[in-house]
Amino acid sequence: MGCIFAAIALAVPRVMMFLAFIFTGWFGRSFDTQVWPILGFLFMPYTTLAYMAAMLNNNHVLSGGWLALFIVAVIIDAGHWGGGGATYRRKSKNP
């Protein structure tokens, strides 16, 4: 069952976040406020999922392999922003 969750999270992270919110209490145990999960859903879904996994599995400490996973998720989310800008500039130069 865990592999199914991981596959969904990698393919469509916002769907996984929605499913986790509806069917589990992971968000309540991982975050102190409701603002961060909402912002994470809108802007950085992979980072939010990585942080949630780290908080649930590592006793609310972001260290070791969970820190590495979190950093990779930040890079992936930031790469989506940069990739969109590069594509826009490339399209606007060649009409």
LOTIDREN-447823 format. One record per residue (C-alpha): x, y, z. Coordinates in steps of 0.25 Angstrom, whole numbers, padded with zeros to 4 digits, always signed. Example, Ala and Ser with C-alpha at 12.3 -4.5 7.8 and 13.67 -1.06 7.14 Angstrom:
2
+0049-0018+0031
+0055-0004+0029
// end
This chain:
95
+0000+0000+0000
+0012+0009+0003
+0017+0008-0011
+0003+0013-0017
+0004+0025-0008
+0018+0028-0013
+0015+0026-0027
+0003+0035-0026
+0011+0046-0018
+0022+0046-0029
+0012+0047-0041
+0002+0056-0035
+0006+0062-0022
-0006+0071-0020
-0016+0059-0022
-0008+0051-0011
-0008+0063-0002
-0024+0064-0004
-0025+0049-0001
-0016+0050+0011
-0024+0062+0016
-0037+0054+0014
-0034+0040+0019
-0023+0042+0029
-0019+0052+0041
-0005+0054+0035
-0006+0069+0033
-0011+0071+0047
+0001+0063+0053
+0011+0070+0044
+0008+0084+0044
+0004+0094+0056
-0004+0103+0047
-0013+0101+0035
-0006+0112+0027
+0006+0104+0023
-0001+0093+0017
-0010+0102+0009
+0002+0110+0004
+0009+0097+0001
-0002+0092-0007
-0002+0104-0015
+0013+0107-0017
+0022+0095-0013
+0014+0082-0012
+0027+0073-0013
+0033+0080-0001
+0020+0080+0007
+0019+0065+0005
+0034+0063+0008
+0033+0071+0021
+0020+0064+0025
+0027+0050+0023
+0039+0055+0031
+0031+0060+0043
+0023+0047+0044
+0034+0038+0042
+0046+0045+0050
+0039+0050+0063
+0037+0064+0058
+0052+0066+0055
+0057+0070+0041
+0071+0063+0040
+0079+0052+0033
+0072+0046+0021
+0059+0053+0023
+0067+0066+0022
+0073+0061+0009
+0059+0058+0004
+0054+0071+0008
+0065+0078+0000
+0063+0070-0012
+0048+0074-0011
+0051+0088-0010
+0060+0088-0023
+0049+0080-0031
+0039+0090-0027
+0048+0102-0030
+0052+0096-0043
+0037+0096-0048
+0037+0111-0046
+0050+0113-0053
+0046+0104-0065
+0033+0111-0067
+0041+0124-0068
+0051+0118-0078
+0040+0112-0087
+0033+0126-0087
+0045+0133-0091
+0049+0123-0102
+0035+0124-0108
+0034+0139-0108
+0047+0140-0116
+0042+0131-0127
+0028+0136-0131
// end
